[in-house]
């Protein structure tokens, strides 16, 4: 488990990973040298990937879907490999409760989504496909982004 200083630093990074260390130091009351050391120490242990959170609508990709896919066991690896290389797939998850994969994908329009589903159905023996269109993004990347979260985590792990 992490101590309060590390969690405070993580909260600041979750809110603004480009924040100057001097500003972070003032915000959380931890010396710059400590922040630098903790970030350096935890860099490979905590962070998987640095990415920009993009408003895909502004790029012309106004259709976002989440799909739950169920298929025969023998085709799972092939489907996983196919989806991993498909440009419109934003995130891919192996899931349970009767389904094999959950796909988060970005498209220009509904027609492209339907064409994508048709391609999947042609190439693979899908037993079931559930498609959920994302109407509005209400919250994203929120966990451990608020200083109040640190207090809750600390009290849970005392």
Phi and psi in degrees as a GROMACS rama.xvg file:
@    title "Ramachandran Plot"
@    xaxis  label "Phi"
@    yaxis  label "Psi"
@TYPE xy
-102.013  152.276  UNK-2
-84.8855  173.668  UNK-3
-59.5497  -40.5824  UNK-4
-59.9981  -45.9058  UNK-5
-63.466  -41.5137  UNK-6
-66.0866  -39.8176  UNK-7
-60.3068  -41.6218  UNK-8
-64.2262  -44.36  UNK-9
-60.9683  -41.0425  UNK-10
-59.8002  -44.6611  UNK-11
-63.965  -41.4927  UNK-12
-66.5233  -36.1237  UNK-13
-65.3787  -31.8037  UNK-14
-81.1122  -37.533  UNK-15
-158.735  94.5491  UNK-16
-70.3239  -8.44993  UNK-17
-104.198  8.72731  UNK-18
-59.8271  138.375  UNK-19
-66.1431  141.809  UNK-20
-61.9191  -32.6563  UNK-21
-64.2052  -40.5649  UNK-22
-67.4545  -42.431  UNK-23
-61.3079  -41.5259  UNK-24
-58.5838  -45.9229  UNK-25
-65.0412  -39.6272  UNK-26
-65.8617  -43.3765  UNK-27
-107.826  -3.83442  UNK-28
70.4434  36.966  UNK-29
-122.45  135.678  UNK-30
-57.3394  145.608  UNK-31
-55.583  -42.254  UNK-32
-62.2524  -37.3136  UNK-33
-66.8627  -43.5626  UNK-34
-60.7949  -47.1922  UNK-35
-58.4964  -47.629  UNK-36
-61.8071  -43.4345  UNK-37
-66.9294  -40.8562  UNK-38
-64.4519  -46.2213  UNK-39
-61.0505  -43.5914  UNK-40
-64.9649  -38.6758  UNK-41
-93.3419  -3.45146  UNK-42
-50.7786  -55.4725  UNK-43
-81.8339  -22.4689  UNK-44
-77.5001  -31.5715  UNK-45
-108.455  -39.9587  UNK-46
-91.0315  130.447  UNK-47
-94.108  -38.6335  UNK-48
-165.8  139.43  UNK-49
-96.7431  123.345  UNK-50
-138.992  157.772  UNK-51
-89.3615  140.331  UNK-52
-87.8113  110.871  UNK-53
-102.578  142.558  UNK-54
-86.7333  95.9481  UNK-55
-64.549  -28.3655  UNK-56
-56.6186  -41.1936  UNK-57
-69.5195  -16.6212  UNK-58
-94.0715  0.594118  UNK-59
95.0439  7.32522  UNK-60
-105.32  84.8936  UNK-61
-92.5838  7.37611  UNK-62
-126.42  114.39  UNK-63
-118.795  133.853  UNK-64
-131.109  153.862  UNK-65
-119.643  130.972  UNK-66
-124.351  137.558  UNK-67
-104.433  127.113  UNK-68
-119.833  137.146  UNK-69
-126.802  131.172  UNK-70
-151.169  177.166  UNK-71
-67.2325  144.13  UNK-72
-56.0164  -38.8562  UNK-73
-66.99  -17.7415  UNK-74
-100.618  -1.62029  UNK-75
-59.7476  -46.1033  UNK-76
-64.3635  -42.4533  UNK-77
-63.571  -42.5691  UNK-78
-65.513  -42.594  UNK-79
-58.5261  -45.2075  UNK-80
-64.3593  -41.1125  UNK-81
-63.3615  -49.159  UNK-82
-66.4394  -33.8193  UNK-83
-62.8862  -25.4113  UNK-84
-100.904  -6.75593  UNK-85
-77.766  124.7  UNK-86
-55.8691  -40.0887  UNK-87
-77.8332  -8.69043  UNK-88
-78.0383  118.221  UNK-89
-88.123  -43.8559  UNK-90
-143.927  148.941  UNK-91
-137.133  130.786  UNK-92
-130.371  142.336  UNK-93
-87.185  129.292  UNK-94
-129.013  -179.487  UNK-95
-126.215  -157.142  UNK-96
59.4622  46.0365  UNK-97
92.6662  -7.30042  UNK-98
-119.169  161.8  UNK-99
-104.346  -41.5452  UNK-100
-136.108  151.177  UNK-101
-120.654  129.319  UNK-102
-117.589  129.293  UNK-103
-106.384  119.412  UNK-104
-134.304  153.268  UNK-105
-119.943  130.357  UNK-106
-136.169  164.838  UNK-107
-72.7967  -38.3698  UNK-108
-155.948  175.181  UNK-109
-65.133  -34.3702  UNK-110
-57.4011  -43.0162  UNK-111
-63.7553  -36.8773  UNK-112
-61.9451  -46.5674  UNK-113
-64.1664  -38.4454  UNK-114
-65.4067  -39.4302  UNK-115
-61.385  -46.7869  UNK-116
-61.516  -40.8378  UNK-117
-61.9249  -42.7284  UNK-118
-60.1163  -44.092  UNK-119
-61.33  -44.0381  UNK-120
-68.0568  -30.3636  UNK-121
-72.6984  -41.7109  UNK-122
-82.8243  -27.6562  UNK-123
-131.186  154.375  UNK-124
-87.7618  75.8441  UNK-125
-76.2138  125.824  UNK-126
-79.5536  -33.4327  UNK-127
-158.572  143.23  UNK-128
-133.408  122.268  UNK-129
-111.607  125.676  UNK-130
-114.928  129.848  UNK-131
-122.643  118.242  UNK-132
-83.4439  131.083  UNK-133
-82.0311  113.961  UNK-134
-83.5568  -43.7083  UNK-135
-150.934  132.743  UNK-136
-85.5062  117.587  UNK-137
-96.2973  -39.0091  UNK-138
-151.413  135.762  UNK-139
-144.502  140.1  UNK-140
51.1348  53.0634  UNK-141
-97.9901  -28.9815  UNK-142
-58.1043  130.714  UNK-143
60.782  40.7519  UNK-144
-116.648  0.0900831  UNK-145
-123.971  134.647  UNK-146
-54.5907  -26.9268  UNK-147
-64.8761  -27.957  UNK-148
-61.8556  -34.4598  UNK-149
-61.396  -46.1686  UNK-150
-60.3138  -41.428  UNK-151
-65.4226  -45.8597  UNK-152
-63.6883  -40.7881  UNK-153
-64.5955  -40.2176  UNK-154
-70.237  -30.0867  UNK-155
-71.494  -29.8901  UNK-156
-112.331  24.9633  UNK-157
